[in-house]
Amino acid sequence: MSIPVEDLAAVLALGLLCWVLRATFVLLVPADRLPAVVAQALHHLAPAALASIIAVELSGAVEVSDLASTMQSLGVMVVAATVAILTRSMTWTVLAGILAVLVVDLTPLG
């Protein structure tokens, strides 16, 4: 399987552009100069991004015809949500979600 050169170039160009935008923002706007409202909003950015990724993944995983797979996806979400509520830690939540996905992937369906 070979990747078309155009696709590879596009991915690399977008990655470089993303890095330049992030680096520019960090270098030009020091954290101590941010308005309090913006600094406070940035604390909610990671959980919001994680929630949006999860929502997209779940909407693609939920299928009426495949109830077992849907229940597994929802089970993983319950595990991650429980850990999030109990620990209030993004790190532990992500790790619990990854572990739950591994268990689901490595457990054969009966």
Backbone as XML, in Angstrom:
<?xml version="1.0"?>
<chain id="A" units="angstrom">
  <residue number="1" name="MET">
    <atom name="N" x="0.853" y="-1.178" z="0.000"/>
    <atom name="CA" x="0.000" y="0.000" z="0.000"/>
    <atom name="C" x="0.895" y="1.236" z="0.000"/>
  </residue>
  <residue number="2" name="SER">
    <atom name="N" x="0.730" y="2.070" z="-1.002"/>
    <atom name="CA" x="1.520" y="3.293" z="-1.049"/>
    <atom name="C" x="0.605" y="4.498" z="-0.903"/>
  </residue>
  <residue number="3" name="ILE">
    <atom name="N" x="1.123" y="5.493" z="-0.235"/>
    <atom name="CA" x="0.361" y="6.718" z="-0.005"/>
    <atom name="C" x="0.682" y="7.693" z="-1.127"/>
  </residue>
  <residue number="4" name="PRO">
    <atom name="N" x="-0.340" y="8.253" z="-1.773"/>
    <atom name="CA" x="-0.076" y="9.229" z="-2.832"/>
    <atom name="C" x="0.727" y="10.419" z="-2.285"/>
  </residue>
  <residue number="5" name="VAL">
    <atom name="N" x="1.646" y="10.889" z="-3.095"/>
    <atom name="CA" x="2.522" y="11.993" z="-2.691"/>
    <atom name="C" x="1.705" y="13.240" z="-2.346"/>
  </residue>
  <residue number="6" name="GLU">
    <atom name="N" x="0.637" y="13.487" z="-3.078"/>
    <atom name="CA" x="-0.189" y="14.671" z="-2.816"/>
    <atom name="C" x="-0.821" y="14.606" z="-1.431"/>
  </residue>
  <residue number="7" name="ASP">
    <atom name="N" x="-1.290" y="13.415" z="-1.055"/>
    <atom name="CA" x="-1.911" y="13.245" z="0.263"/>
    <atom name="C" x="-0.890" y="13.453" z="1.371"/>
  </residue>
  <residue number="8" name="LEU">
    <atom name="N" x="0.277" y="12.880" z="1.202"/>
    <atom name="CA" x="1.339" y="13.037" z="2.187"/>
    <atom name="C" x="1.755" y="14.494" z="2.305"/>
  </residue>
  <residue number="9" name="ALA">
    <atom name="N" x="1.880" y="15.165" z="1.180"/>
    <atom name="CA" x="2.256" y="16.588" z="1.192"/>
    <atom name="C" x="1.182" y="17.424" z="1.891"/>
  </residue>
  <residue number="10" name="ALA">
    <atom name="N" x="-0.081" y="17.107" z="1.657"/>
    <atom name="CA" x="-1.164" y="17.850" z="2.298"/>
    <atom name="C" x="-1.147" y="17.656" z="3.808"/>
  </residue>
  <residue number="11" name="VAL">
    <atom name="N" x="-0.940" y="16.427" z="4.251"/>
    <atom name="CA" x="-0.898" y="16.141" z="5.689"/>
    <atom name="C" x="0.279" y="16.867" z="6.340"/>
  </residue>
  <residue number="12" name="LEU">
    <atom name="N" x="1.431" y="16.801" z="5.706"/>
    <atom name="CA" x="2.605" y="17.482" z="6.253"/>
    <atom name="C" x="2.424" y="19.001" z="6.267"/>
  </residue>
  <residue number="13" name="ALA">
    <atom name="N" x="1.855" y="19.557" z="5.205"/>
    <atom name="CA" x="1.628" y="21.004" z="5.151"/>
    <atom name="C" x="0.636" y="21.442" z="6.233"/>
  </residue>
  <residue number="14" name="LEU">
    <atom name="N" x="-0.428" y="20.686" z="6.410"/>
    <atom name="CA" x="-1.408" y="21.035" z="7.444"/>
    <atom name="C" x="-0.814" y="20.895" z="8.840"/>
  </residue>
  <residue number="15" name="GLY">
    <atom name="N" x="-0.009" y="19.855" z="9.048"/>
    <atom name="CA" x="0.663" y="19.688" z="10.338"/>
    <atom name="C" x="1.599" y="20.847" z="10.632"/>
  </residue>
  <residue number="16" name="LEU">
    <atom name="N" x="2.368" y="21.263" z="9.635"/>
    <atom name="CA" x="3.278" y="22.395" z="9.809"/>
    <atom name="C" x="2.507" y="23.677" z="10.082"/>
  </residue>
  <residue number="17" name="LEU">
    <atom name="N" x="1.426" y="23.899" z="9.353"/>
    <atom name="CA" x="0.609" y="25.092" z="9.570"/>
    <atom name="C" x="0.028" y="25.106" z="10.979"/>
  </residue>
  <residue number="18" name="CYS">
    <atom name="N" x="-0.451" y="23.964" z="11.445"/>
    <atom name="CA" x="-1.001" y="23.864" z="12.797"/>
    <atom name="C" x="0.070" y="24.182" z="13.830"/>
  </residue>
  <residue number="19" name="TRP">
    <atom name="N" x="1.263" y="23.626" z="13.642"/>
    <atom name="CA" x="2.359" y="23.877" z="14.576"/>
    <atom name="C" x="2.746" y="25.350" z="14.574"/>
  </residue>
  <residue number="20" name="VAL">
    <atom name="N" x="2.830" y="25.976" z="13.392"/>
    <atom name="CA" x="3.193" y="27.396" z="13.297"/>
    <atom name="C" x="2.157" y="28.263" z="14.008"/>
  </residue>
  <residue number="21" name="LEU">
    <atom name="N" x="0.888" y="27.969" z="13.803"/>
    <atom name="CA" x="-0.157" y="28.752" z="14.475"/>
    <atom name="C" x="-0.065" y="28.612" z="15.988"/>
  </residue>
  <residue number="22" name="ARG">
    <atom name="N" x="0.158" y="27.422" z="16.481"/>
    <atom name="CA" x="0.281" y="27.217" z="17.930"/>
    <atom name="C" x="1.522" y="27.909" z="18.478"/>
  </residue>
  <residue number="23" name="ALA">
    <atom name="N" x="2.637" y="27.725" z="17.814"/>
    <atom name="CA" x="3.883" y="28.326" z="18.287"/>
    <atom name="C" x="3.791" y="29.846" z="18.264"/>
  </residue>
  <residue number="24" name="THR">
    <atom name="N" x="3.197" y="30.401" z="17.226"/>
    <atom name="CA" x="3.050" y="31.851" z="17.133"/>
    <atom name="C" x="2.193" y="32.378" z="18.273"/>
  </residue>
  <residue number="25" name="PHE">
    <atom name="N" x="1.098" y="31.706" z="18.546"/>
    <atom name="CA" x="0.219" y="32.158" z="19.625"/>
    <atom name="C" x="0.944" y="32.113" z="20.969"/>
  </residue>
  <residue number="26" name="VAL">
    <atom name="N" x="1.671" y="31.036" z="21.208"/>
    <atom name="CA" x="2.384" y="30.890" z="22.480"/>
    <atom name="C" x="3.491" y="31.935" z="22.609"/>
  </residue>
  <residue number="27" name="LEU">
    <atom name="N" x="4.204" y="32.201" z="21.534"/>
    <atom name="CA" x="5.314" y="33.146" z="21.581"/>
    <atom name="C" x="4.856" y="34.599" z="21.631"/>
  </residue>
  <residue number="28" name="LEU">
    <atom name="N" x="3.771" y="34.929" z="20.940"/>
    <atom name="CA" x="3.327" y="36.321" z="20.875"/>
    <atom name="C" x="2.412" y="36.730" z="22.013"/>
  </residue>
  <residue number="29" name="VAL">
    <atom name="N" x="1.716" y="35.784" z="22.596"/>
    <atom name="CA" x="0.771" y="36.107" z="23.668"/>
    <atom name="C" x="1.146" y="35.307" z="24.910"/>
  </residue>
  <residue number="30" name="PRO">
    <atom name="N" x="1.960" y="35.885" z="25.783"/>
    <atom name="CA" x="2.315" y="35.171" z="27.015"/>
    <atom name="C" x="1.088" y="34.912" z="27.888"/>
  </residue>
  <residue number="31" name="ALA">
    <atom name="N" x="1.134" y="33.832" z="28.637"/>
    <atom name="CA" x="-0.017" y="33.422" z="29.446"/>
    <atom name="C" x="-0.394" y="34.477" z="30.480"/>
  </residue>
  <residue number="32" name="ASP">
    <atom name="N" x="0.574" y="35.209" z="31.002"/>
    <atom name="CA" x="0.254" y="36.207" z="32.028"/>
    <atom name="C" x="-0.413" y="37.453" z="31.454"/>
  </residue>
  <residue number="33" name="ARG">
    <atom name="N" x="-0.440" y="37.582" z="30.136"/>
    <atom name="CA" x="-1.088" y="38.734" z="29.506"/>
    <atom name="C" x="-2.509" y="38.446" z="29.044"/>
  </residue>
  <residue number="34" name="LEU">
    <atom name="N" x="-2.925" y="37.207" z="29.136"/>
    <atom name="CA" x="-4.277" y="36.855" z="28.712"/>
    <atom name="C" x="-5.301" y="37.448" z="29.663"/>
  </residue>
  <residue number="35" name="PRO">
    <atom name="N" x="-6.412" y="37.926" z="29.138"/>
    <atom name="CA" x="-7.490" y="38.375" z="30.020"/>
    <atom name="C" x="-7.970" y="37.216" z="30.892"/>
  </residue>
  <residue number="36" name="ALA">
    <atom name="N" x="-8.452" y="37.524" z="32.067"/>
    <atom name="CA" x="-8.878" y="36.488" z="33.015"/>
    <atom name="C" x="-9.959" y="35.585" z="32.423"/>
  </residue>
  <residue number="37" name="VAL">
    <atom name="N" x="-10.868" y="36.176" z="31.655"/>
    <atom name="CA" x="-11.951" y="35.387" z="31.057"/>
    <atom name="C" x="-11.388" y="34.356" z="30.074"/>
  </residue>
  <residue number="38" name="VAL">
    <atom name="N" x="-10.402" y="34.759" z="29.275"/>
    <atom name="CA" x="-9.805" y="33.849" z="28.299"/>
    <atom name="C" x="-9.026" y="32.745" z="29.018"/>
  </residue>
  <residue number="39" name="ALA">
    <atom name="N" x="-8.250" y="33.110" z="30.029"/>
    <atom name="CA" x="-7.486" y="32.122" z="30.779"/>
    <atom name="C" x="-8.416" y="31.108" z="31.442"/>
  </residue>
  <residue number="40" name="GLN">
    <atom name="N" x="-9.529" y="31.591" z="31.964"/>
    <atom name="CA" x="-10.499" y="30.693" z="32.598"/>
    <atom name="C" x="-11.152" y="29.778" z="31.560"/>
  </residue>
  <residue number="41" name="ALA">
    <atom name="N" x="-11.443" y="30.321" z="30.382"/>
    <atom name="CA" x="-12.071" y="29.526" z="29.325"/>
    <atom name="C" x="-11.127" y="28.444" z="28.809"/>
  </residue>
  <residue number="42" name="LEU">
    <atom name="N" x="-9.828" y="28.714" z="28.808"/>
    <atom name="CA" x="-8.863" y="27.737" z="28.329"/>
    <atom name="C" x="-8.818" y="26.488" z="29.205"/>
  </residue>
  <residue number="43" name="HIS">
    <atom name="N" x="-9.208" y="26.620" z="30.462"/>
    <atom name="CA" x="-9.258" y="25.448" z="31.338"/>
    <atom name="C" x="-10.330" y="24.458" z="30.898"/>
  </residue>
  <residue number="44" name="HIS">
    <atom name="N" x="-11.326" y="24.949" z="30.169"/>
    <atom name="CA" x="-12.416" y="24.093" z="29.711"/>
    <atom name="C" x="-12.187" y="23.564" z="28.301"/>
  </residue>
  <residue number="45" name="LEU">
    <atom name="N" x="-11.090" y="23.976" z="27.672"/>
    <atom name="CA" x="-10.842" y="23.597" z="26.286"/>
    <atom name="C" x="-10.576" y="22.101" z="26.117"/>
  </residue>
  <residue number="46" name="ALA">
    <atom name="N" x="-9.718" y="21.530" z="26.935"/>
    <atom name="CA" x="-9.387" y="20.101" z="26.791"/>
    <atom name="C" x="-10.607" y="19.203" z="27.018"/>
  </residue>
  <residue number="47" name="PRO">
    <atom name="N" x="-11.380" y="19.412" z="28.096"/>
    <atom name="CA" x="-12.576" y="18.568" z="28.254"/>
    <atom name="C" x="-13.579" y="18.747" z="27.118"/>
  </residue>
  <residue number="48" name="ALA">
    <atom name="N" x="-13.709" y="19.959" z="26.603"/>
    <atom name="CA" x="-14.643" y="20.192" z="25.502"/>
    <atom name="C" x="-14.176" y="19.479" z="24.235"/>
  </residue>
  <residue number="49" name="ALA">
    <atom name="N" x="-12.876" y="19.535" z="23.965"/>
    <atom name="CA" x="-12.337" y="18.848" z="22.789"/>
    <atom name="C" x="-12.510" y="17.336" z="22.927"/>
  </residue>
  <residue number="50" name="LEU">
    <atom name="N" x="-12.239" y="16.808" z="24.107"/>
    <atom name="CA" x="-12.404" y="15.379" z="24.343"/>
    <atom name="C" x="-13.871" y="14.969" z="24.179"/>
  </residue>
  <residue number="51" name="ALA">
    <atom name="N" x="-14.773" y="15.770" z="24.707"/>
    <atom name="CA" x="-16.203" y="15.461" z="24.581"/>
    <atom name="C" x="-16.649" y="15.477" z="23.119"/>
  </residue>
  <residue number="52" name="SER">
    <atom name="N" x="-16.127" y="16.398" z="22.329"/>
    <atom name="CA" x="-16.525" y="16.448" z="20.924"/>
    <atom name="C" x="-16.000" y="15.239" z="20.158"/>
  </residue>
  <residue number="53" name="ILE">
    <atom name="N" x="-14.775" y="14.819" z="20.469"/>
    <atom name="CA" x="-14.222" y="13.624" z="19.814"/>
    <atom name="C" x="-15.051" y="12.395" z="20.185"/>
  </residue>
  <residue number="54" name="ILE">
    <atom name="N" x="-15.405" y="12.283" z="21.452"/>
    <atom name="CA" x="-16.204" y="11.144" z="21.917"/>
    <atom name="C" x="-17.574" y="11.147" z="21.255"/>
  </residue>
  <residue number="55" name="ALA">
    <atom name="N" x="-18.193" y="12.318" z="21.155"/>
    <atom name="CA" x="-19.522" y="12.407" z="20.537"/>
    <atom name="C" x="-19.486" y="11.961" z="19.080"/>
  </residue>
  <residue number="56" name="VAL">
    <atom name="N" x="-18.460" y="12.373" z="18.356"/>
    <atom name="CA" x="-18.338" y="11.969" z="16.954"/>
    <atom name="C" x="-18.118" y="10.465" z="16.848"/>
  </residue>
  <residue number="57" name="GLU">
    <atom name="N" x="-17.244" y="9.925" z="17.694"/>
    <atom name="CA" x="-16.976" y="8.487" z="17.663"/>
    <atom name="C" x="-18.223" y="7.684" z="18.015"/>
  </residue>
  <residue number="58" name="LEU">
    <atom name="N" x="-18.961" y="8.134" z="19.033"/>
    <atom name="CA" x="-20.165" y="7.393" z="19.424"/>
    <atom name="C" x="-21.247" y="7.465" z="18.361"/>
  </residue>
  <residue number="59" name="SER">
    <atom name="N" x="-21.399" y="8.612" z="17.727"/>
    <atom name="CA" x="-22.434" y="8.722" z="16.706"/>
    <atom name="C" x="-22.133" y="7.801" z="15.526"/>
  </residue>
  <residue number="60" name="GLY">
    <atom name="N" x="-20.851" y="7.549" z="15.263"/>
    <atom name="CA" x="-20.491" y="6.620" z="14.201"/>
    <atom name="C" x="-20.563" y="5.171" z="14.634"/>
  </residue>
  <residue number="61" name="ALA">
    <atom name="N" x="-20.455" y="4.922" z="15.933"/>
    <atom name="CA" x="-20.442" y="3.540" z="16.436"/>
    <atom name="C" x="-21.837" y="2.992" z="16.705"/>
  </residue>
  <residue number="62" name="VAL">
    <atom name="N" x="-22.797" y="3.867" z="16.925"/>
    <atom name="CA" x="-24.141" y="3.418" z="17.281"/>
    <atom name="C" x="-24.904" y="3.033" z="16.015"/>
  </residue>
  <residue number="63" name="GLU">
    <atom name="N" x="-25.209" y="1.752" z="15.914"/>
    <atom name="CA" x="-25.968" y="1.229" z="14.777"/>
    <atom name="C" x="-27.080" y="0.327" z="15.297"/>
  </residue>
  <residue number="64" name="VAL">
    <atom name="N" x="-28.252" y="0.513" z="14.759"/>
    <atom name="CA" x="-29.395" y="-0.283" z="15.195"/>
    <atom name="C" x="-29.179" y="-1.752" z="14.841"/>
  </residue>
  <residue number="65" name="SER">
    <atom name="N" x="-28.528" y="-2.022" z="13.720"/>
    <atom name="CA" x="-28.361" y="-3.407" z="13.268"/>
    <atom name="C" x="-27.311" y="-4.174" z="14.077"/>
  </residue>
  <residue number="66" name="ASP">
    <atom name="N" x="-26.397" y="-3.470" z="14.748"/>
    <atom name="CA" x="-25.326" y="-4.130" z="15.502"/>
    <atom name="C" x="-25.431" y="-3.747" z="16.974"/>
  </residue>
  <residue number="67" name="LEU">
    <atom name="N" x="-26.341" y="-4.385" z="17.664"/>
    <atom name="CA" x="-26.625" y="-4.047" z="19.059"/>
    <atom name="C" x="-25.446" y="-4.367" z="19.972"/>
  </residue>
  <residue number="68" name="ALA">
    <atom name="N" x="-24.728" y="-5.447" z="19.725"/>
    <atom name="CA" x="-23.602" y="-5.824" z="20.594"/>
    <atom name="C" x="-22.507" y="-4.774" z="20.560"/>
  </residue>
  <residue number="69" name="SER">
    <atom name="N" x="-22.174" y="-4.308" z="19.375"/>
    <atom name="CA" x="-21.133" y="-3.283" z="19.234"/>
    <atom name="C" x="-21.577" y="-1.967" z="19.878"/>
  </residue>
  <residue number="70" name="THR">
    <atom name="N" x="-22.841" y="-1.637" z="19.711"/>
    <atom name="CA" x="-23.381" y="-0.420" z="20.319"/>
    <atom name="C" x="-23.306" y="-0.499" z="21.839"/>
  </residue>
  <residue number="71" name="MET">
    <atom name="N" x="-23.656" y="-1.644" z="22.395"/>
    <atom name="CA" x="-23.607" y="-1.810" z="23.849"/>
    <atom name="C" x="-22.169" y="-1.750" z="24.360"/>
  </residue>
  <residue number="72" name="GLN">
    <atom name="N" x="-21.229" y="-2.289" z="23.599"/>
    <atom name="CA" x="-19.824" y="-2.198" z="23.988"/>
    <atom name="C" x="-19.358" y="-0.743" z="24.010"/>
  </residue>
  <residue number="73" name="SER">
    <atom name="N" x="-19.736" y="0.013" z="22.998"/>
    <atom name="CA" x="-19.355" y="1.427" z="22.942"/>
    <atom name="C" x="-19.940" y="2.195" z="24.121"/>
  </residue>
  <residue number="74" name="LEU">
    <atom name="N" x="-21.194" y="1.925" z="24.411"/>
    <atom name="CA" x="-21.830" y="2.597" z="25.547"/>
    <atom name="C" x="-21.198" y="2.159" z="26.866"/>
  </residue>
  <residue number="75" name="GLY">
    <atom name="N" x="-20.793" y="0.893" z="26.967"/>
    <atom name="CA" x="-20.111" y="0.415" z="28.168"/>
    <atom name="C" x="-18.794" y="1.134" z="28.395"/>
  </residue>
  <residue number="76" name="VAL">
    <atom name="N" x="-18.047" y="1.336" z="27.326"/>
    <atom name="CA" x="-16.788" y="2.088" z="27.428"/>
    <atom name="C" x="-17.068" y="3.510" z="27.913"/>
  </residue>
  <residue number="77" name="MET">
    <atom name="N" x="-18.125" y="4.098" z="27.401"/>
    <atom name="CA" x="-18.484" y="5.461" z="27.819"/>
    <atom name="C" x="-18.870" y="5.504" z="29.297"/>
  </residue>
  <residue number="78" name="VAL">
    <atom name="N" x="-19.580" y="4.498" z="29.759"/>
    <atom name="CA" x="-19.973" y="4.450" z="31.173"/>
    <atom name="C" x="-18.729" y="4.340" z="32.058"/>
  </residue>
  <residue number="79" name="VAL">
    <atom name="N" x="-17.773" y="3.509" z="31.654"/>
    <atom name="CA" x="-16.532" y="3.373" z="32.420"/>
    <atom name="C" x="-15.806" y="4.714" z="32.487"/>
  </residue>
  <residue number="80" name="ALA">
    <atom name="N" x="-15.629" y="5.354" z="31.343"/>
    <atom name="CA" x="-14.919" y="6.637" z="31.306"/>
    <atom name="C" x="-15.661" y="7.706" z="32.104"/>
  </residue>
  <residue number="81" name="ALA">
    <atom name="N" x="-16.976" y="7.757" z="31.968"/>
    <atom name="CA" x="-17.756" y="8.761" z="32.701"/>
    <atom name="C" x="-17.686" y="8.532" z="34.205"/>
  </residue>
  <residue number="82" name="THR">
    <atom name="N" x="-17.726" y="7.278" z="34.618"/>
    <atom name="CA" x="-17.635" y="6.966" z="36.050"/>
    <atom name="C" x="-16.291" y="7.403" z="36.615"/>
  </residue>
  <residue number="83" name="VAL">
    <atom name="N" x="-15.214" y="7.095" z="35.889"/>
    <atom name="CA" x="-13.888" y="7.507" z="36.342"/>
    <atom name="C" x="-13.784" y="9.031" z="36.364"/>
  </residue>
  <residue number="84" name="ALA">
    <atom name="N" x="-14.362" y="9.700" z="35.380"/>
    <atom name="CA" x="-14.326" y="11.166" z="35.338"/>
    <atom name="C" x="-15.040" y="11.769" z="36.537"/>
  </residue>
  <residue number="85" name="ILE">
    <atom name="N" x="-16.185" y="11.217" z="36.877"/>
    <atom name="CA" x="-16.953" y="11.748" z="38.008"/>
    <atom name="C" x="-16.240" y="11.484" z="39.328"/>
  </residue>
  <residue number="86" name="LEU">
    <atom name="N" x="-15.669" y="10.291" z="39.470"/>
    <atom name="CA" x="-15.019" y="9.934" z="40.733"/>
    <atom name="C" x="-13.674" y="10.631" z="40.941"/>
  </residue>
  <residue number="87" name="THR">
    <atom name="N" x="-12.894" y="10.783" z="39.872"/>
    <atom name="CA" x="-11.540" y="11.320" z="40.038"/>
    <atom name="C" x="-11.398" y="12.785" z="39.657"/>
  </residue>
  <residue number="88" name="ARG">
    <atom name="N" x="-12.275" y="13.274" z="38.806"/>
    <atom name="CA" x="-12.163" y="14.640" z="38.288"/>
    <atom name="C" x="-10.801" y="14.867" z="37.623"/>
  </residue>
  <residue number="89" name="SER">
    <atom name="N" x="-10.265" y="13.823" z="37.007"/>
    <atom name="CA" x="-8.951" y="13.887" z="36.382"/>
    <atom name="C" x="-9.065" y="13.485" z="34.914"/>
  </residue>
  <residue number="90" name="MET">
    <atom name="N" x="-8.611" y="14.357" z="34.035"/>
    <atom name="CA" x="-8.627" y="14.060" z="32.605"/>
    <atom name="C" x="-7.707" y="12.878" z="32.305"/>
  </residue>
  <residue number="91" name="THR">
    <atom name="N" x="-6.560" y="12.835" z="32.962"/>
    <atom name="CA" x="-5.600" y="11.761" z="32.719"/>
    <atom name="C" x="-6.194" y="10.400" z="33.053"/>
  </residue>
  <residue number="92" name="TRP">
    <atom name="N" x="-6.770" y="10.270" z="34.246"/>
    <atom name="CA" x="-7.350" y="8.986" z="34.644"/>
    <atom name="C" x="-8.551" y="8.617" z="33.778"/>
  </residue>
  <residue number="93" name="THR">
    <atom name="N" x="-9.313" y="9.618" z="33.356"/>
    <atom name="CA" x="-10.468" y="9.359" z="32.495"/>
    <atom name="C" x="-10.027" y="8.793" z="31.155"/>
  </residue>
  <residue number="94" name="VAL">
    <atom name="N" x="-9.024" y="9.422" z="30.552"/>
    <atom name="CA" x="-8.528" y="8.952" z="29.257"/>
    <atom name="C" x="-7.912" y="7.558" z="29.394"/>
  </residue>
  <residue number="95" name="LEU">
    <atom name="N" x="-7.129" y="7.351" z="30.438"/>
    <atom name="CA" x="-6.524" y="6.035" z="30.651"/>
    <atom name="C" x="-7.581" y="4.953" z="30.872"/>
  </residue>
  <residue number="96" name="ALA">
    <atom name="N" x="-8.611" y="5.272" z="31.642"/>
    <atom name="CA" x="-9.685" y="4.298" z="31.862"/>
    <atom name="C" x="-10.415" y="4.001" z="30.558"/>
  </residue>
  <residue number="97" name="GLY">
    <atom name="N" x="-10.641" y="5.009" z="29.747"/>
    <atom name="CA" x="-11.288" y="4.803" z="28.451"/>
    <atom name="C" x="-10.453" y="3.932" z="27.533"/>
  </residue>
  <residue number="98" name="ILE">
    <atom name="N" x="-9.144" y="4.191" z="27.501"/>
    <atom name="CA" x="-8.248" y="3.387" z="26.667"/>
    <atom name="C" x="-8.238" y="1.943" z="27.140"/>
  </residue>
  <residue number="99" name="LEU">
    <atom name="N" x="-8.159" y="1.746" z="28.451"/>
    <atom name="CA" x="-8.157" y="0.398" z="29.002"/>
    <atom name="C" x="-9.471" y="-0.322" z="28.684"/>
  </residue>
  <residue number="100" name="ALA">
    <atom name="N" x="-10.586" y="0.387" z="28.801"/>
    <atom name="CA" x="-11.887" y="-0.222" z="28.495"/>
    <atom name="C" x="-11.979" y="-0.601" z="27.022"/>
  </residue>
  <residue number="101" name="VAL">
    <atom name="N" x="-11.469" y="0.246" z="26.142"/>
    <atom name="CA" x="-11.475" y="-0.070" z="24.711"/>
    <atom name="C" x="-10.608" y="-1.297" z="24.434"/>
  </residue>
  <residue number="102" name="LEU">
    <atom name="N" x="-9.449" y="-1.374" z="25.091"/>
    <atom name="CA" x="-8.587" y="-2.547" z="24.914"/>
    <atom name="C" x="-9.286" y="-3.826" z="25.371"/>
  </residue>
  <residue number="103" name="VAL">
    <atom name="N" x="-9.951" y="-3.749" z="26.509"/>
    <atom name="CA" x="-10.674" y="-4.925" z="27.005"/>
    <atom name="C" x="-11.758" y="-5.339" z="26.015"/>
  </residue>
  <residue number="104" name="VAL">
    <atom name="N" x="-12.498" y="-4.364" z="25.508"/>
    <atom name="CA" x="-13.560" y="-4.664" z="24.548"/>
    <atom name="C" x="-12.976" y="-5.250" z="23.267"/>
  </residue>
  <residue number="105" name="ASP">
    <atom name="N" x="-11.882" y="-4.668" z="22.780"/>
    <atom name="CA" x="-11.272" y="-5.152" z="21.538"/>
    <atom name="C" x="-10.658" y="-6.543" z="21.683"/>
  </residue>
  <residue number="106" name="LEU">
    <atom name="N" x="-10.132" y="-6.843" z="22.861"/>
    <atom name="CA" x="-9.449" y="-8.121" z="23.042"/>
    <atom name="C" x="-10.391" y="-9.239" z="23.506"/>
  </residue>
  <residue number="107" name="THR">
    <atom name="N" x="-11.614" y="-8.875" z="23.879"/>
    <atom name="CA" x="-12.589" y="-9.870" z="24.317"/>
    <atom name="C" x="-13.425" y="-10.290" z="23.108"/>
  </residue>
  <residue number="108" name="PRO">
    <atom name="N" x="-13.388" y="-11.566" z="22.750"/>
    <atom name="CA" x="-14.175" y="-12.014" z="21.595"/>
    <atom name="C" x="-15.677" y="-11.984" z="21.901"/>
  </residue>
  <residue number="109" name="LEU">
    <atom name="N" x="-16.445" y="-11.581" z="20.913"/>
    <atom name="CA" x="-17.908" y="-11.602" z="21.071"/>
    <atom name="C" x="-18.404" y="-13.036" z="20.973"/>
  </residue>
  <residue number="110" name="GLY">
    <atom name="N" x="-19.333" y="-13.362" z="21.857"/>
    <atom name="CA" x="-19.862" y="-14.735" z="21.871"/>
    <atom name="C" x="-20.838" y="-14.993" z="20.847"/>
  </residue>
</chain>
